[in-house]
Each structure stands twice: as structure tokens, then as C-alpha cells.
Amino acid sequence: MARIIAIANQKGGVGKTTTSVNLSASLALMEKKVLLVDCDPQANSTSALGMDGKNAGYDLYTSLVDNENLSSSILKTDIDYLDLLPATTDLAALELELVDKEKREYFFKELLSPLADEYDYIILDCPPSLGLITLNSLCFAEELVIPLQCEFFALEGIVKLLQTYETVKKKLNPDINVLGVILTMYDSRNKLAKQVKAETERCFPKLVFKTIIPRNVRLSEAPSFGKTILHYDIKSKGAEAYLALAKEVEARKIVK
């Protein structure tokens, strides 16, 4: 059975998609069969892998409308062991369409659960909000990874996300647990970044990953070439960090 991991933070610009794409690629490099599901209407994970969901014909949104097209929606990437379920801007309509649906929180689970036997990991790249798409992701996932940018407002955002997580766990999905918090965009020369790191480790001592994602120019450049950091510059600090994170995710036990 696949480990189903939602990568979520309602705050934008924290490295959520960067983490989703590069963690998926790093796990694939370890010969783990991975499905990356782009749950964000901005479709950044899709474009970061050099793909266009509209050209594919089917995507996550059309799969939710017509379950028979799910297999047609899954794309083989240029990376061995890594598949993609792409998104397009059409996915934004899902928020409105689910509002009055019965069991609206479980549409992703109903659609994607049959894939759990086919992969080692299913990675869900959630949108930067706490709407119904993110809620669906949390109701399907068994593990939650929270990217946390090393900047001033980061800790405020994580408190709101954890409140949502607690509600989901209590009322909708008792199987979900927080796998960990990953510090991103860390600059060791920046005093504030060090303070955020120290405060995060103080507040969540058992949850913070040992791996820290540095602020790295090569990481920022890679998506514009439709490549993961491993395929853009595997010798970069960013690539080293995500390879280390993949090993840590593979080894880490769920914190109950």
C-alpha cells in the first residue's frame, strides 16, 4: 500500500510545490514508485515537470467528473518511477461544485484510493488555502508534511493549519498524522531565519525534520526549465537537501 502524503500550507510562497516536486523526484531516484498529484489550480507542479495538463486531454478535474478517465489522466514523466496526475486552471471550479455535494470531503479519496496498490508513494501538492480541495487532500492522506518558510509570519500560518488538521483528524479522517515540518528557504546568514528555526524547534521538537532546505538560486531556476533540481543541477545545495529529505521521509515513523 502506498504512503499517502499531503504537502500543505495555506500560506503561499513557502516552498510547497518545490518540496512536492523535488521530494517526489528524490523518492523516484531511490526507485520508489511515486504518483505526484497536482491538487493546485495554479498547476505549478505540472509545469515544474515540463508538462501541460491541457495538452494531456485529461487531468485531475476531468477525472473527478468522469472516473473512467483516471488512467488516461496519469502521465509518465521523463523520470523513471515518477508519474503525474496533472492539474489545469479548471480545477478552481471544483471548490464551487463541491459546496452542496454529499460527502464532499471524500471525492479525492473515492477517486484515488484504487491507486494505492500501484505506488509506493502518493504525494498530494495542495493549494495555498484551507478550502475544499485541501480538505479533500487531508481526508485522503495518511501523513501530512508542512513546509515552513523561515520568515516572520510563518509560525502564525502553521497554527491555523494545525487547527484544521486537528479538526480533520477528530471528525473526518482519524488515520491522518503529521509526519513532520520541513524548514524551507533557510539562509544561515539571516538572524531572523535562525530565530524562526529555533522557535519552530522549540514549539514542535518531535516534528521538525533534521533536513533543512536552503535558500538556493538553482532551486528557484529549475521550474522555469521544466526540471526538478535533481535534473537541473544535482550537485547544488538544493538537490543535496531534497535527497536527504527523501531518505528521512523514507525512514521516519509517524508521530502519534
C-alpha positions as CSV (number, residue, x, y, z in Angstrom):
1,M,0.0,0.0,0.0
2,A,1.2,3.5,-0.9
3,R,2.2,6.0,1.8
4,I,-0.2,8.9,1.0
5,I,1.4,12.3,1.9
6,A,-0.3,15.7,1.7
7,I,2.1,18.6,1.4
8,A,0.1,21.6,2.7
9,N,0.4,25.1,4.0
10,Q,-2.3,27.7,3.4
11,K,0.4,30.4,3.1
12,G,1.7,30.8,-0.4
13,G,5.3,31.1,-1.3
14,V,6.6,28.7,1.4
15,G,8.2,26.1,-1.0
16,K,5.2,23.8,-1.0
17,T,5.3,22.9,-4.7
18,T,9.1,22.9,-4.7
19,T,9.0,20.4,-2.0
20,S,6.3,18.3,-3.6
21,V,8.1,18.1,-6.9
22,N,11.7,17.5,-5.6
23,L,10.7,15.2,-2.8
24,S,8.8,13.1,-5.4
25,A,11.8,13.1,-7.8
26,S,14.2,12.2,-5.0
27,L,12.0,9.2,-3.9
28,A,11.8,8.1,-7.5
29,L,15.6,8.2,-7.7
30,M,15.5,5.8,-4.8
31,E,13.4,3.5,-7.1
32,K,10.2,4.1,-5.2
33,K,7.2,4.2,-7.5
34,V,5.7,7.7,-6.9
35,L,2.5,9.4,-8.1
36,L,2.5,13.2,-7.8
37,V,-1.0,14.6,-7.7
38,D,-1.2,18.3,-8.6
39,C,-4.1,19.5,-6.5
40,D,-3.5,23.2,-7.1
41,P,-5.4,25.1,-9.8
42,Q,-2.3,27.1,-10.5
43,A,-0.8,23.8,-11.8
44,N,2.7,24.7,-10.7
45,S,3.7,21.0,-10.1
46,T,2.6,20.2,-13.6
47,S,4.6,22.9,-15.2
48,A,7.6,22.3,-13.0
49,L,7.8,18.9,-14.6
50,G,7.7,20.4,-18.1
51,M,4.1,19.3,-18.7
52,D,0.8,20.9,-19.6
53,G,-2.4,19.3,-18.3
54,K,-4.5,20.8,-21.1
55,N,-2.4,19.2,-23.8
56,A,-2.8,15.8,-22.0
57,G,-6.6,15.9,-22.6
58,Y,-7.4,14.7,-19.1
59,D,-6.4,15.9,-15.7
60,L,-7.5,15.7,-12.0
61,Y,-10.6,17.8,-12.6
62,T,-11.9,15.7,-15.6
63,S,-11.1,12.5,-13.6
64,L,-13.3,13.7,-10.8
65,V,-16.1,14.4,-13.3
66,D,-15.6,11.1,-15.1
67,N,-13.9,8.3,-13.1
68,E,-13.3,6.2,-16.2
69,N,-10.7,8.7,-17.4
70,L,-8.4,8.4,-14.4
71,S,-5.9,6.0,-16.1
72,S,-5.8,8.3,-19.1
73,S,-5.1,11.3,-16.9
74,I,-1.9,9.8,-15.3
75,L,1.1,10.9,-17.3
76,K,4.5,9.2,-17.4
77,T,7.2,11.8,-16.7
78,D,10.8,11.8,-18.1
79,I,11.8,10.5,-14.6
80,D,11.8,6.7,-14.0
81,Y,9.4,5.7,-11.3
82,L,7.6,9.1,-11.3
83,D,4.1,9.6,-12.6
84,L,2.0,12.8,-12.6
85,L,-1.7,13.4,-12.3
86,P,-1.7,16.9,-13.7
87,A,-3.9,19.9,-12.9
88,T,-5.3,22.8,-15.0
89,T,-7.0,26.0,-14.1
90,D,-10.3,24.2,-14.5
91,L,-9.7,22.7,-11.0
92,A,-10.6,26.0,-9.5
93,A,-14.2,25.3,-10.4
94,L,-14.2,22.3,-8.1
95,E,-14.4,24.4,-4.9
96,L,-17.9,25.7,-6.1
97,E,-19.1,22.4,-7.4
98,L,-18.4,20.5,-4.2
99,V,-20.1,23.0,-1.9
100,D,-23.5,21.3,-1.9
101,K,-22.4,17.8,-2.6
102,E,-23.0,15.0,-0.1
103,K,-19.7,13.7,1.5
104,R,-17.9,16.5,-0.3
105,E,-14.7,15.9,1.7
106,Y,-14.2,12.4,0.3
107,F,-14.2,12.9,-3.5
108,F,-10.4,12.6,-3.8
109,K,-10.4,9.5,-1.6
110,E,-13.0,7.8,-3.6
111,L,-11.2,8.6,-6.9
112,L,-7.6,7.9,-5.9
113,S,-7.8,5.1,-3.3
114,P,-7.7,2.4,-6.0
115,L,-4.2,3.6,-7.0
116,A,-2.8,2.9,-3.5
117,D,-1.8,-0.6,-4.6
118,E,0.1,0.6,-7.6
119,Y,2.5,3.0,-6.0
120,D,4.9,3.3,-3.0
121,Y,4.1,6.9,-2.5
122,I,1.2,9.2,-3.5
123,I,2.2,12.9,-3.0
124,L,-0.5,15.5,-2.9
125,D,0.6,19.1,-3.7
126,C,-2.2,21.1,-2.0
127,P,-3.2,24.7,-3.0
128,P,-2.3,27.6,-0.7
129,S,-5.6,27.7,1.0
130,L,-7.8,25.7,3.5
131,G,-10.6,25.3,1.1
132,L,-12.4,22.1,-0.1
133,I,-9.5,20.9,-2.3
134,T,-7.1,21.0,0.6
135,L,-9.8,19.4,2.8
136,N,-10.2,16.6,0.3
137,S,-6.5,16.0,0.3
138,L,-6.3,15.8,4.1
139,C,-9.2,13.4,4.2
140,F,-7.4,11.1,1.7
141,A,-3.9,11.4,3.1
142,E,-2.4,9.4,6.0
143,E,0.5,11.7,6.5
144,L,0.9,15.5,6.5
145,V,4.1,17.3,5.7
146,I,4.2,21.1,6.4
147,P,6.7,23.3,4.6
148,L,7.6,26.2,6.8
149,Q,9.4,29.2,5.3
150,C,12.0,30.7,7.7
151,E,10.3,34.1,7.8
152,F,8.3,36.2,10.3
153,F,4.7,35.2,9.6
154,A,5.4,31.5,9.1
155,L,4.6,30.4,12.6
156,E,1.2,32.2,12.6
157,G,0.2,30.2,9.5
158,I,1.2,26.9,10.8
159,V,-1.0,27.3,13.9
160,K,-4.1,27.7,11.7
161,L,-3.1,24.7,9.6
162,L,-2.6,22.5,12.6
163,Q,-6.1,23.6,14.0
164,T,-7.6,22.4,10.7
165,Y,-5.6,19.2,10.9
166,E,-6.9,18.5,14.4
167,T,-10.5,19.1,13.2
168,V,-10.0,16.8,10.2
169,K,-8.4,14.1,12.4
170,K,-11.2,14.3,15.0
171,K,-14.2,14.5,12.7
172,L,-13.3,13.3,9.2
173,N,-10.0,11.3,8.9
174,P,-8.7,9.6,12.1
175,D,-5.9,7.9,10.1
176,I,-4.0,11.1,9.3
177,N,-1.0,12.1,11.3
178,V,1.6,14.9,11.0
179,L,4.8,13.3,9.5
180,G,6.8,16.5,10.0
181,V,7.6,20.1,9.5
182,I,10.2,21.0,6.9
183,L,12.0,24.3,7.2
184,T,12.5,25.9,3.7
185,M,14.3,28.9,2.2
186,Y,16.7,28.9,5.1
187,D,19.6,31.4,5.0
188,S,22.1,30.8,7.7
189,R,23.4,34.4,7.4
190,N,20.0,35.7,8.3
191,K,19.4,36.3,12.0
192,L,15.6,36.1,11.6
193,A,15.9,32.8,9.8
194,K,17.9,31.4,12.8
195,Q,15.2,32.7,15.2
196,V,12.4,31.1,13.2
197,K,14.3,27.8,13.2
198,A,14.9,27.9,16.9
199,E,11.3,28.8,17.7
200,T,9.9,26.1,15.4
201,E,12.2,23.5,17.0
202,R,11.1,24.7,20.5
203,C,7.4,24.5,19.6
204,F,7.5,21.3,17.6
205,P,10.5,19.4,18.9
206,K,9.5,16.0,17.6
207,L,8.1,17.2,14.3
208,V,10.8,19.2,12.7
209,F,12.8,17.3,10.1
210,K,16.6,17.4,10.6
211,T,17.0,18.2,6.9
212,I,16.7,22.0,6.1
213,I,16.0,23.3,2.6
214,P,18.4,26.2,2.0
215,R,17.6,29.4,0.0
216,N,19.1,28.4,-3.3
217,V,19.2,30.1,-6.6
218,R,19.3,26.8,-8.5
219,L,16.1,25.7,-6.8
220,S,14.4,28.8,-8.0
221,E,15.6,28.4,-11.6
222,A,14.8,24.8,-12.1
223,P,11.0,25.1,-12.6
224,S,11.4,27.6,-15.4
225,F,13.2,24.9,-17.4
226,G,10.5,22.3,-16.5
227,K,13.0,20.3,-14.5
228,T,13.4,19.1,-10.9
229,I,16.5,20.3,-9.1
230,L,18.0,16.8,-9.5
231,H,17.9,17.1,-13.2
232,Y,18.8,20.7,-13.4
233,D,21.8,20.7,-11.0
234,I,22.2,17.6,-8.9
235,K,25.4,19.0,-7.4
236,S,23.6,22.0,-5.9
237,K,22.8,22.5,-2.2
238,G,19.1,22.3,-3.0
239,A,19.5,18.9,-4.7
240,E,21.5,17.6,-1.7
241,A,18.9,18.8,0.7
242,Y,15.9,17.1,-1.1
243,L,17.8,13.8,-1.5
244,A,18.5,14.0,2.3
245,L,14.8,14.8,3.0
246,A,13.7,11.8,0.9
247,K,15.9,9.5,3.0
248,E,14.5,11.0,6.1
249,V,10.9,10.6,5.0
250,E,11.5,7.0,4.0
251,A,12.9,6.3,7.4
252,R,10.7,8.4,9.6
253,K,8.0,6.8,11.7
254,I,4.6,8.5,12.1
255,V,4.4,10.7,15.2
256,K,1.2,9.7,17.0
